[in-house]
Amino acid sequence: MSHLTTCLVFFLLAFVTYTYGSGVFEVHNNCPYTVWAAAVPVGGGRRLERGQSWWFWAPPGTKMARIWGRTNCNFDGAGRGWCQTGDCGGVLDCKGWGKPPNTLAEYALNQFGNLDFWDISVIDGFNIPMSFGPTKPGPGKCHPIQCTANINGECPGSLRVPGGCNNPCTTFGGQQYCCNHGPCGPTELSRFFKQRCPDAYSYPQDDPTSTFTCQSWTTDYKIMFCPYGSTHNETTNFPLEMPTSTLEVA
């Protein structure tokens, strides 16, 4: 990437932050394989080779938002195709949620008390190690978190699927695992995920230990697939390339 293009990318980031406030998301692929990043309701989708980043801006009030990685995808020139994990209706530019298993970064911006709420969730299963958090950490629960255990390799046999470790609700259904009809608690299978990723949502009512907050307007956010030191990241010491994507403002 040329110096001029690099300067343009960061100028656009600064302009969006100054004009609209924080809410710029960087999605970075640190995996030794291609990841097809997905983001809804803002963002869509983008192919990321190792070392590449993708930026987009989410407006205040955005909620029920998800960012995840898709693996083993094949798309044609029109953006139609299929992914082994995280597929969102067979399109590159996602409009709907992904098909489990997929490790999720979830967020809602400028909500109750002028707070951003965000988390990592394995309620929909696990396919890629992930970290997620503010670029400017603050007090309390405003700090980066990660889910980097060898969940795919250690996945219980009943949850194993090609490319990932599925969730109990999708696999078995029922109130015990899906929590569709009132209160529910952890199960032996949800504890498998929680023991390996204690900061992540492991079942639908796992709020007390799994919801993180930052004061709205004070920070942007970064999601990294295969963060440094994660079990599935075969190469953790290569130098990061300069950004190769341009900012998309939705």
BELLINLIN-V61316 format. One record per residue. N is the residue number from 0. RES is the residue in one letter. PSI is psi in whole degrees, 0 to 359 (999 if undefined). NEAR is the number of other ideal C-beta (glycine too) atoms within 10 Angstrom. Layout:
BEGIN
N,RES,PSI,NEAR + N,RES,PSI,NEAR
END
This chain:
BEGIN
0,M,136,12 + 1,S,158,8 + 2,H,323,8 + 3,L,317,7 + 4,T,319,12 + 5,T,315,13 + 6,C,322,10 + 7,L,318,14 + 8,V,312,18 + 9,F,332,12 + 10,F,317,11 + 11,L,319,17 + 12,L,314,17 + 13,A,321,11 + 14,F,316,12 + 15,V,316,19 + 16,T,317,15 + 17,Y,321,8 + 18,T,317,9 + 19,Y,353,15 + 20,G,181,17 + 21,S,176,23 + 22,G,16,24 + 23,V,129,22 + 24,F,129,22 + 25,E,127,18 + 26,V,116,27 + 27,H,135,23 + 28,N,110,25 + 29,N,8,23 + 30,C,154,24 + 31,P,23,14 + 32,Y,164,15 + 33,T,138,16 + 34,V,135,26 + 35,W,99,25 + 36,A,150,27 + 37,A,146,30 + 38,A,128,24 + 39,V,150,19 + 40,P,358,16 + 41,V,133,19 + 42,G,292,23 + 43,G,255,20 + 44,G,157,24 + 45,R,137,22 + 46,R,130,17 + 47,L,117,22 + 48,E,170,12 + 49,R,130,18 + 50,G,354,17 + 51,Q,152,21 + 52,S,158,22 + 53,W,131,25 + 54,W,144,24 + 55,F,161,22 + 56,W,133,23 + 57,A,128,27 + 58,P,156,13 + 59,P,142,15 + 60,G,349,11 + 61,T,133,18 + 62,K,169,13 + 63,M,40,10 + 64,A,146,18 + 65,R,145,21 + 66,I,133,28 + 67,W,172,30 + 68,G,141,28 + 69,R,147,27 + 70,T,155,22 + 71,N,55,16 + 72,C,158,20 + 73,N,111,10 + 74,F,147,17 + 75,D,184,8 + 76,G,340,5 + 77,A,4,8 + 78,G,24,13 + 79,R,141,12 + 80,G,221,14 + 81,W,148,13 + 82,C,144,25 + 83,Q,319,17 + 84,T,144,28 + 85,G,11,31 + 86,D,139,21 + 87,C,61,23 + 88,G,19,12 + 89,G,27,13 + 90,V,150,19 + 91,L,317,20 + 92,D,92,13 + 93,C,139,25 + 94,K,338,12 + 95,G,177,12 + 96,W,160,18 + 97,G,158,25 + 98,K,129,18 + 99,P,152,23 + 100,P,139,31 + 101,N,126,30 + 102,T,130,29 + 103,L,140,28 + 104,A,123,27 + 105,E,147,20 + 106,Y,158,25 + 107,A,126,18 + 108,L,140,23 + 109,N,60,21 + 110,Q,212,16 + 111,F,131,8 + 112,G,22,9 + 113,N,43,11 + 114,L,148,18 + 115,D,131,25 + 116,F,136,19 + 117,W,160,24 + 118,D,167,22 + 119,I,136,23 + 120,S,137,27 + 121,V,21,30 + 122,I,327,24 + 123,D,18,23 + 124,G,192,28 + 125,F,134,29 + 126,N,327,32 + 127,I,135,29 + 128,P,146,26 + 129,M,146,28 + 130,S,154,22 + 131,F,137,28 + 132,G,176,22 + 133,P,147,21 + 134,T,341,13 + 135,K,86,12 + 136,P,150,14 + 137,G,194,13 + 138,P,165,8 + 139,G,230,11 + 140,K,37,16 + 141,C,74,19 + 142,H,155,13 + 143,P,150,18 + 144,I,169,19 + 145,Q,160,19 + 146,C,100,27 + 147,T,11,21 + 148,A,167,20 + 149,N,61,14 + 150,I,320,26 + 151,N,318,20 + 152,G,330,9 + 153,E,6,11 + 154,C,134,19 + 155,P,145,13 + 156,G,326,5 + 157,S,343,10 + 158,L,356,21 + 159,R,131,13 + 160,V,161,17 + 161,P,123,9 + 162,G,357,17 + 163,G,190,24 + 164,C,113,24 + 165,N,169,23 + 166,N,152,25 + 167,P,327,24 + 168,C,312,22 + 169,T,323,17 + 170,T,315,17 + 171,F,335,15 + 172,G,188,11 + 173,G,159,12 + 174,Q,323,12 + 175,Q,320,15 + 176,Y,332,20 + 177,C,339,17 + 178,C,42,17 + 179,N,342,11 + 180,H,68,8 + 181,G,193,7 + 182,P,151,7 + 183,C,167,18 + 184,G,180,10 + 185,P,155,13 + 186,T,173,14 + 187,E,323,8 + 188,L,322,20 + 189,S,328,24 + 190,R,330,12 + 191,F,314,19 + 192,F,318,28 + 193,K,322,19 + 194,Q,331,10 + 195,R,333,18 + 196,C,78,24 + 197,P,339,13 + 198,D,354,19 + 199,A,150,26 + 200,Y,128,24 + 201,S,342,25 + 202,Y,163,25 + 203,P,335,15 + 204,Q,34,14 + 205,D,41,22 + 206,D,315,9 + 207,P,323,6 + 208,T,3,12 + 209,S,356,22 + 210,T,130,14 + 211,F,151,22 + 212,T,149,19 + 213,C,152,25 + 214,Q,130,17 + 215,S,150,19 + 216,W,359,15 + 217,T,349,15 + 218,T,158,19 + 219,D,182,19 + 220,Y,151,24 + 221,K,132,20 + 222,I,131,26 + 223,M,128,24 + 224,F,134,28 + 225,C,62,26 + 226,P,160,21 + 227,Y,131,12 + 228,G,355,11 + 229,S,153,22 + 230,T,322,15 + 231,H,0,18 + 232,N,104,20 + 233,E,331,10 + 234,T,113,10 + 235,T,359,12 + 236,N,9,5 + 237,F,149,10 + 238,P,135,6 + 239,L,139,11 + 240,E,159,12 + 241,M,156,14 + 242,P,136,20 + 243,T,5,15 + 244,S,159,19 + 245,T,156,11 + 246,L,135,19 + 247,E,124,15 + 248,V,117,15 + 249,A,999,12
END
